[in-house]
Amino acid sequence: METKTEKLLGLVIRRTTWQIESINRSLEQEKEDLVKEAQKGNTNYVKQVCARIEQLERDLAIYNSYKYELEGIMKLEEES
């Protein structure tokens, strides 16, 4: 039987997974925009897109780390 803690952890893990998926979709879109604008020679916009991609990649790393830690806590809870 799931404890309240396990239920809450499960909820946070699902929310974190959703956020990771959202960031991945945004990254795909930004990379597509980068290619289109680079082909047009729009260097200012390309710089902006590169900065957004870098920020999204940092965010993704944070959320992946967070999810990994939450899953570890969940496993500890299940073993208890």
C-alpha positions in Angstrom: 0.0 0.0 0.0 1.3 3.4 -1.0 2.0 5.9 1.8 1.2 9.6 1.6 4.9 10.3 1.0 5.1 7.8 -1.9 1.9 9.3 -3.4 3.4 12.8 -3.1 6.8 11.7 -4.5 5.0 10.0 -7.4 3.1 13.2 -8.1 6.3 15.3 -8.1 8.0 12.8 -10.3 5.2 12.9 -12.9 5.2 16.7 -12.8 9.0 16.7 -13.3 8.7 14.3 -16.2 6.1 16.5 -17.8 8.5 19.5 -17.4 11.4 17.5 -18.9 9.1 16.6 -21.9 8.1 20.2 -22.3 11.7 21.5 -22.3 12.6 18.8 -24.8 9.8 20.0 -27.1 11.0 23.6 -26.7 14.5 22.6 -27.5 13.5 20.9 -30.7 11.5 24.0 -31.8 14.4 26.4 -30.9 16.8 24.3 -32.9 14.5 24.3 -35.9 14.2 28.1 -35.6 18.0 28.3 -35.3 18.5 26.5 -38.6 15.8 28.6 -40.4 17.2 31.9 -39.2 20.8 30.9 -39.8 19.9 30.1 -43.4 18.4 33.5 -43.7 21.5 35.1 -42.3 19.8 36.7 -39.4 22.7 36.8 -37.0 21.1 38.8 -34.2 18.2 36.4 -34.0 20.5 33.4 -34.1 22.4 34.8 -31.1 19.2 35.1 -29.2 18.1 31.6 -30.1 21.5 30.2 -29.1 21.1 31.9 -25.7 17.6 30.4 -25.3 18.9 26.9 -26.3 21.7 27.2 -23.7 19.3 28.1 -21.0 16.9 25.3 -21.9 19.8 22.8 -21.8 20.7 24.0 -18.3 17.1 23.8 -17.2 16.9 20.3 -18.7 20.0 19.2 -16.8 18.6 20.5 -13.5 15.2 18.8 -14.0 16.9 15.5 -15.0 19.0 15.6 -11.9 16.0 16.5 -9.8 14.0 13.6 -11.2 16.9 11.2 -10.6 17.1 12.3 -7.0 13.3 11.9 -6.5 13.4 8.5 -8.0 16.2 7.5 -5.6 14.1 8.8 -2.6 11.1 6.8 -3.9 13.2 3.6 -4.0 14.3 4.2 -0.5 10.7 4.7 0.6 9.6 1.5 -1.2 12.4 -0.5 0.6 11.3 0.8 4.0 
